[in-house]
């Protein structure tokens, strides 16, 4: 699969990123580095704590650990390259590196869309079907749902990235973005890309619109169940667990919809960079905070872990 003789022969792309604002690059480097370190530490904390504490071996924290692992991989697929490019004048990425980045960014982003649907179903089962929860969310079924989430994202990315790689690129190898993504690469083509834009719209509908409809449907059912509750403590517990997930959904889906469900225009490219920067850098760093703040299960697990270490 060749992308044009000029690009493949030179063997690299130039990621323009934020080079139009050179005075911002040092500031952006520091801010992005801080958020990236927060993402690494926060998500690793959730993964390790969920693994070590047996009280957290529940479907909710199993899927939360998957989300944390997903966020770690998702940010690592693009942010280190961005930090390297922000450090100095060299803003290149190898041809192979660009193709690998394109594949994994697509795969991990698609997986997150499906996984958030699975997590909403878990909350629906916990609130609306509490007596059948243990049967509905059997450990084997949870593992199957997680497996399907990951596999579906990687298969969809293989198909979609293949269509993108087949397009011949002409004129120059400058990508007006800070990482290799489909819309930015399509702008380098010198042939008709209407079929690719249609494919992008269809894939966006499958992995953005449909998951969002399913999530909102789950929360519609949860809202009806909440209105029937008489227990104040039960209401508070539902709002804490479901509210955290709903906030994560909004932080992820709203920026993604702004990018992939709008017609591409030249004027929106620079604005889109900051929107993409938000859901690739900021959102993964906030997810651990959203799920752990005011979370009694996490606080108890931390106390148990600290007490266990003191006894050693």
N, C-alpha and C positions, 0 to 999 in steps of 0.2 A: 504494500500500500504506500504509494508515493504521494507526497503533498506538493509537488512542484520541484523542478530541478534546482532552482535557485536556493530554496530553503534546505533541501536535503543535502545538496552538495556542500553548502557552507557549514552545515552541521549544527546550527544553533539558531535560536530566536533571541530577539532583544525585547525584554519586557519593559515597556516604557513606564509602567506603574505610575508613580507620583513625581516623575522627573520634570513635569511642567511646573511643579511647585518645589524647587530645590531648597527653599528656605524652610520647608516643612519636614524635610526628610529626617533630620536629626531628631526632631520632636516626635515624629511618627515612629522612628526606630525605638526610642525609649518607651513610648506608650505601648506599642505592640509587643515589645519584649516583656514588659510587666504583665500584660494580659496573658501572654503565652505561658509565662511561668506560673501564673495563677491557674491557668487551665491544666497544666501538667500536675501541679501539686494538689489542686482540688479534686480532680477526677481520679488521680492515683489514690488519694485518701479514701474516696468512696469505694473504689474497687477492693483495696486492701482490707478496709474495715468490714465490708460486706462478706468477704471471704473468711476473715478470722473469727467473726462473732456469729455463733450459731443461731442467735435470736434474729439475725437479719437474713437467714436462709429462707426467705419468703418470695413469692412471685414478684411482688413490687420491687424488692431490692435486687432480685435477679435481673429484671429488666433495666433497673437503674444502673447496675454495673455494666450491662451491655451498652447503655447509652453513654456512660462515662468512657468506656473503651472506644466507642465510636467517635466521640468528641476528641479524644486523644489522637486517634489516627487521622481524623478529618483536618484538624489544625496542623498536624505535623506534615501532611501532604502538601501544604502550601506556605505556611508561615515561615519556616526556616529559610526557604528560598527568598521570600520577601525581605527578611532581615538582612540576608547577604546582599541583596540588591540595594537596600537602603544605606548600607555602610559606605559605599563608594561609587565611582563612576561606572564600574563594570556591572551591567544589568542583563547579562546574557544567561541563557539556559540552553543546555544541549538539546538537540532534536529529540534524542531518545528520552531525555529527562522531561521534556515538554509532553511527549506522548504518554509517559508513565503517569505524570501528574494529572493530565486530562482524564485518564482512565480512573484513577483512584478518587479524585475529587467528585466525579460523576457517581461512582459506585457508592462511596460513603455518604454523599448527600442523599441519594435515592434510598439507601438503607435507613437513614435516619427518619425519612418521611414514613416509611412502613413501620419502623419500630415505635414511633410515637402513636400510631394507630393501635398497635398491640398494647401499649401501655394504657391507652384510653379504654380499651376493652377490659383490661385487668381492673381498672377503677370501676367500670360499669358492673362487672361481676361482683366486686366487693360490696358495692353500695346497693345495687338492685337485686342481686341474687345471693345474699349472704349465707343462706342455709345450704346452697349448692356450690359455694365458692371453692371448697376443697376439691370437689369433683370437676368443676369447670376449669380450674387452673391447676390441674395435676402437674407435678414436676416434669413428667415426660412431655406433656402437651406444651408446657412453657418452653422447654428446650426446642421443641419442634417449631413453635412460633418464632423464637429467636433465630433459628436456623433459616427459616423461610425468609425472614427479614433481610438477613445478610446475603443469602444466595440471590434473592430477587434483585437486590441492588446491584450486585456484581454482574449478573447476567444482562440486565438492562443497560449497564454501562458498556459492556462488551459490544452490544449491538449498536448503541448510539455513537460511541466513540469510533467504531469502524466506519460508519457513514461519514463522520467528520474527517477521518484520515484519508478517505478516498477522494476528497475534493482537492484539485490542483490549486496551489497557492502561487500567486504571481506578484510581480512588482517589487515587493520588499518583504523582509522578515521581522518587521517591528509589530509587536503585539501591544495594542493600547490597553494593557491591563497589568496587574501585578502577579498574575499566575495564568496558566493555560486553561482556558475554559472555552466551551463551544461557541457562544456568541462572538467572543473576541477573535477566534480563529476563522469563523465564517466571514468576517469582514475583510480578511486578507485574500479571499477568493476572487478570481477574475472570470468565473463562470456563473451561470444562473444557479442560485442557491435556494430557490423557492421550495423545492422538495425538502431540503434540509431544514428550512425554517418551519415547514409544516410538520416534519418529524419532531423537531424540538417542541413545538406546541402540543403535539399529541403526547409525547413523553412527559411534558410538564403537567398535562391534564391527568395522566395516569398516576404520577407520583406526587403531585401537589394538590390538585383540585379534589380528586376522589378521596385521598386520605383525609383531607380537611373536612369533607362532607361526612365521612365516617366518624371522625373525631367529634364533630359538632352533634351528630346524631346520638353518640354515646352520652355526651354531656347534656343533651336535651332530656334523655331518659333519666340521667342522674338528677337533674334539676327537679323533675317531677317526683322522684323518690324523696328528695330532700324536703320538698314542700309538705310531704305527708308525715315527716318525722315529728315526734313530740319531744324527744330528748335533746336538751341543749348541748350536752357533752357529745352526743352523736353528731349533731350538726357541726360543732366545732371541729371534730375529727375529720369529717367529710370535707369541709372547707380547706383544712390544712393540706390534706393529701391531694385532693383534686385541684385545689387552687394552684398548688405548685406546678403540677403537670400542665394545667391550662396556661399558666404564664410562660412556661417553656415553649409550648406550642405557638403562642402568639409571637414570641421573640424569634422563632425560627421561620414560621410560615409567612408572616407578613412581609419581611424583607425579600424572601425567595419569590413570592408572588409579584413583588414590584419589579424584579429582574426578569423572570422567565415568562410572565403572562402579560407583558406589554410589548407592543411593536418596537423593534430596534430602531433607534434614531441616532444620528451623529451627535446631536446636542446632549443626549442623555448619558453618553459614555462616561464622562468624568464624574457626574453625579452617581452613576451606578457603582463606580469603584468604591465610594464611601459606604454605600448600602451593602455591597458584598463584604467589605471590610468589617462591617458590624456583625453579620451573622457567621463570619468565619473566625473572627477574633474575639469579639465581645461576648456573644451568646454562649459559646462553649465554656467561657470562664465564669459566667453567671449561673449556669445550670447547677453546679455543686452548691453554690450559696443558696439558691432558691430551694433546693431540696433539703438542705441541712439546717438552715435557720429555723428556729422554733420547732425543730423536729425532735420529739422526745425520744424516739427509738435510737436516733443517732447519738444523742447526748448520753443515753444510758449505755450504749455500746462503747462510747469513748471512756466512760467511767469504769466499765468492766475491764477494758483493755489496759487502762492506767493502773488499776488495782492488780491486775494479773502481772504486769511488769514489775510492780513494787515487791510482789511476793517472790520473784525469781532471785 
